[in-house]
Amino acid sequence: MRFLLPFLALVATALANNAPLDAWLKRQPSITTLDAEFTQIRKLPALKNPTTTPGRLSFAKPDKVRWQLGNPFETLAVSDGVTLTLIDAASKTARRIAVDSPQAVRFSLLSGKAFQSPEAFYQEFEVVESRAVSGIQQYTVRAKDRRTRSQIPWIFLDIDPAKNELRALDFELQDKSRLRTVFQNPKFNIKLDGSLFIPDLSGYSVK
């Protein structure tokens, strides 16, 4: 059976319907800013029921990202293109990490270079499986970079072919927990206040 699994993976990849994914990726260079509400559903192996939290994603290409979980925020990630500042409201702590580190990927993935064209995407990721569910094309993806895979073994994309939009982004982490982000009310190419991308660290312990 272990010899059959790689073969089945190759067959699934060959049969994948990548047309909706490619069309969505081709649209990305025309998007300069995004502001969207989302609902994050977190599943942990130790918990019977998932937790659900609202949030908001904002980015301004090429390098400004804000990922806010909770309202008021519980966790806030803000990127200036070089450093991502990860802020925890409960502990009043903030941590700075490089934007190209595996830990930063789940916050800045959508605005990154890998999502700017089909060619760039396939250099960084491979599509393992695709399937259509209720009009939504779902993709199972994994990063080619081992550092990224060590943090996020699996990535799932839900694309609406009719609207050419990303409906949901799903991460399976190394500890088998799942983070599913379902987007609502996306607004494209609007003017975003620059203060969104300047975190107020007053009263926080910064590492």
Secondary structure as a PSIPRED ss2 file (coil, helix, strand):
# PSIPRED VFORMAT (PSIPRED V4.0)

   1 M C   1.000  0.000  0.000
   2 R C   1.000  0.000  0.000
   3 F C   1.000  0.000  0.000
   4 L H   0.000  1.000  0.000
   5 L H   0.000  1.000  0.000
   6 P H   0.000  1.000  0.000
   7 F H   0.000  1.000  0.000
   8 L H   0.000  1.000  0.000
   9 A H   0.000  1.000  0.000
  10 L H   0.000  1.000  0.000
  11 V H   0.000  1.000  0.000
  12 A H   0.000  1.000  0.000
  13 T H   0.000  1.000  0.000
  14 A H   0.000  1.000  0.000
  15 L H   0.000  1.000  0.000
  16 A C   1.000  0.000  0.000
  17 N C   1.000  0.000  0.000
  18 N C   1.000  0.000  0.000
  19 A H   0.000  1.000  0.000
  20 P H   0.000  1.000  0.000
  21 L H   0.000  1.000  0.000
  22 D H   0.000  1.000  0.000
  23 A H   0.000  1.000  0.000
  24 W H   0.000  1.000  0.000
  25 L H   0.000  1.000  0.000
  26 K H   0.000  1.000  0.000
  27 R H   0.000  1.000  0.000
  28 Q H   0.000  1.000  0.000
  29 P H   0.000  1.000  0.000
  30 S H   0.000  1.000  0.000
  31 I C   1.000  0.000  0.000
  32 T C   1.000  0.000  0.000
  33 T E   0.000  0.000  1.000
  34 L E   0.000  0.000  1.000
  35 D E   0.000  0.000  1.000
  36 A E   0.000  0.000  1.000
  37 E E   0.000  0.000  1.000
  38 F E   0.000  0.000  1.000
  39 T E   0.000  0.000  1.000
  40 Q E   0.000  0.000  1.000
  41 I E   0.000  0.000  1.000
  42 R E   0.000  0.000  1.000
  43 K E   0.000  0.000  1.000
  44 L C   1.000  0.000  0.000
  45 P C   1.000  0.000  0.000
  46 A C   1.000  0.000  0.000
  47 L C   1.000  0.000  0.000
  48 K C   1.000  0.000  0.000
  49 N C   1.000  0.000  0.000
  50 P C   1.000  0.000  0.000
  51 T E   0.000  0.000  1.000
  52 T E   0.000  0.000  1.000
  53 T E   0.000  0.000  1.000
  54 P E   0.000  0.000  1.000
  55 G E   0.000  0.000  1.000
  56 R E   0.000  0.000  1.000
  57 L E   0.000  0.000  1.000
  58 S E   0.000  0.000  1.000
  59 F E   0.000  0.000  1.000
  60 A E   0.000  0.000  1.000
  61 K C   1.000  0.000  0.000
  62 P C   1.000  0.000  0.000
  63 D C   1.000  0.000  0.000
  64 K E   0.000  0.000  1.000
  65 V E   0.000  0.000  1.000
  66 R E   0.000  0.000  1.000
  67 W E   0.000  0.000  1.000
  68 Q E   0.000  0.000  1.000
  69 L E   0.000  0.000  1.000
  70 G C   1.000  0.000  0.000
  71 N C   1.000  0.000  0.000
  72 P C   1.000  0.000  0.000
  73 F C   1.000  0.000  0.000
  74 E C   1.000  0.000  0.000
  75 T E   0.000  0.000  1.000
  76 L E   0.000  0.000  1.000
  77 A E   0.000  0.000  1.000
  78 V E   0.000  0.000  1.000
  79 S E   0.000  0.000  1.000
  80 D C   1.000  0.000  0.000
  81 G C   1.000  0.000  0.000
  82 V C   1.000  0.000  0.000
  83 T E   0.000  0.000  1.000
  84 L E   0.000  0.000  1.000
  85 T E   0.000  0.000  1.000
  86 L E   0.000  0.000  1.000
  87 I E   0.000  0.000  1.000
  88 D E   0.000  0.000  1.000
  89 A C   1.000  0.000  0.000
  90 A C   1.000  0.000  0.000
  91 S C   1.000  0.000  0.000
  92 K C   1.000  0.000  0.000
  93 T E   0.000  0.000  1.000
  94 A E   0.000  0.000  1.000
  95 R E   0.000  0.000  1.000
  96 R E   0.000  0.000  1.000
  97 I E   0.000  0.000  1.000
  98 A E   0.000  0.000  1.000
  99 V C   1.000  0.000  0.000
 100 D C   1.000  0.000  0.000
 101 S C   1.000  0.000  0.000
 102 P H   0.000  1.000  0.000
 103 Q H   0.000  1.000  0.000
 104 A H   0.000  1.000  0.000
 105 V H   0.000  1.000  0.000
 106 R H   0.000  1.000  0.000
 107 F H   0.000  1.000  0.000
 108 S H   0.000  1.000  0.000
 109 L H   0.000  1.000  0.000
 110 L H   0.000  1.000  0.000
 111 S H   0.000  1.000  0.000
 112 G C   1.000  0.000  0.000
 113 K H   0.000  1.000  0.000
 114 A H   0.000  1.000  0.000
 115 F H   0.000  1.000  0.000
 116 Q C   1.000  0.000  0.000
 117 S C   1.000  0.000  0.000
 118 P H   0.000  1.000  0.000
 119 E H   0.000  1.000  0.000
 120 A H   0.000  1.000  0.000
 121 F H   0.000  1.000  0.000
 122 Y H   0.000  1.000  0.000
 123 Q H   0.000  1.000  0.000
 124 E H   0.000  1.000  0.000
 125 F E   0.000  0.000  1.000
 126 E E   0.000  0.000  1.000
 127 V E   0.000  0.000  1.000
 128 V E   0.000  0.000  1.000
 129 E E   0.000  0.000  1.000
 130 S E   0.000  0.000  1.000
 131 R E   0.000  0.000  1.000
 132 A E   0.000  0.000  1.000
 133 V E   0.000  0.000  1.000
 134 S C   1.000  0.000  0.000
 135 G C   1.000  0.000  0.000
 136 I E   0.000  0.000  1.000
 137 Q E   0.000  0.000  1.000
 138 Q E   0.000  0.000  1.000
 139 Y E   0.000  0.000  1.000
 140 T E   0.000  0.000  1.000
 141 V E   0.000  0.000  1.000
 142 R E   0.000  0.000  1.000
 143 A E   0.000  0.000  1.000
 144 K C   1.000  0.000  0.000
 145 D C   1.000  0.000  0.000
 146 R H   0.000  1.000  0.000
 147 R H   0.000  1.000  0.000
 148 T H   0.000  1.000  0.000
 149 R H   0.000  1.000  0.000
 150 S H   0.000  1.000  0.000
 151 Q H   0.000  1.000  0.000
 152 I C   1.000  0.000  0.000
 153 P C   1.000  0.000  0.000
 154 W E   0.000  0.000  1.000
 155 I E   0.000  0.000  1.000
 156 F E   0.000  0.000  1.000
 157 L E   0.000  0.000  1.000
 158 D E   0.000  0.000  1.000
 159 I E   0.000  0.000  1.000
 160 D E   0.000  0.000  1.000
 161 P C   1.000  0.000  0.000
 162 A C   1.000  0.000  0.000
 163 K C   1.000  0.000  0.000
 164 N C   1.000  0.000  0.000
 165 E E   0.000  0.000  1.000
 166 L E   0.000  0.000  1.000
 167 R E   0.000  0.000  1.000
 168 A E   0.000  0.000  1.000
 169 L E   0.000  0.000  1.000
 170 D E   0.000  0.000  1.000
 171 F E   0.000  0.000  1.000
 172 E E   0.000  0.000  1.000
 173 L C   1.000  0.000  0.000
 174 Q C   1.000  0.000  0.000
 175 D C   1.000  0.000  0.000
 176 K C   1.000  0.000  0.000
 177 S C   1.000  0.000  0.000
 178 R E   0.000  0.000  1.000
 179 L E   0.000  0.000  1.000
 180 R E   0.000  0.000  1.000
 181 T E   0.000  0.000  1.000
 182 V E   0.000  0.000  1.000
 183 F E   0.000  0.000  1.000
 184 Q E   0.000  0.000  1.000
 185 N E   0.000  0.000  1.000
 186 P E   0.000  0.000  1.000
 187 K E   0.000  0.000  1.000
 188 F E   0.000  0.000  1.000
 189 N C   1.000  0.000  0.000
 190 I C   1.000  0.000  0.000
 191 K C   1.000  0.000  0.000
 192 L C   1.000  0.000  0.000
 193 D C   1.000  0.000  0.000
 194 G H   0.000  1.000  0.000
 195 S H   0.000  1.000  0.000
 196 L H   0.000  1.000  0.000
 197 F H   0.000  1.000  0.000
 198 I C   1.000  0.000  0.000
 199 P C   1.000  0.000  0.000
 200 D C   1.000  0.000  0.000
 201 L C   1.000  0.000  0.000
 202 S C   1.000  0.000  0.000
 203 G C   1.000  0.000  0.000
 204 Y C   1.000  0.000  0.000
 205 S E   0.000  0.000  1.000
 206 V E   0.000  0.000  1.000
 207 K C   1.000  0.000  0.000
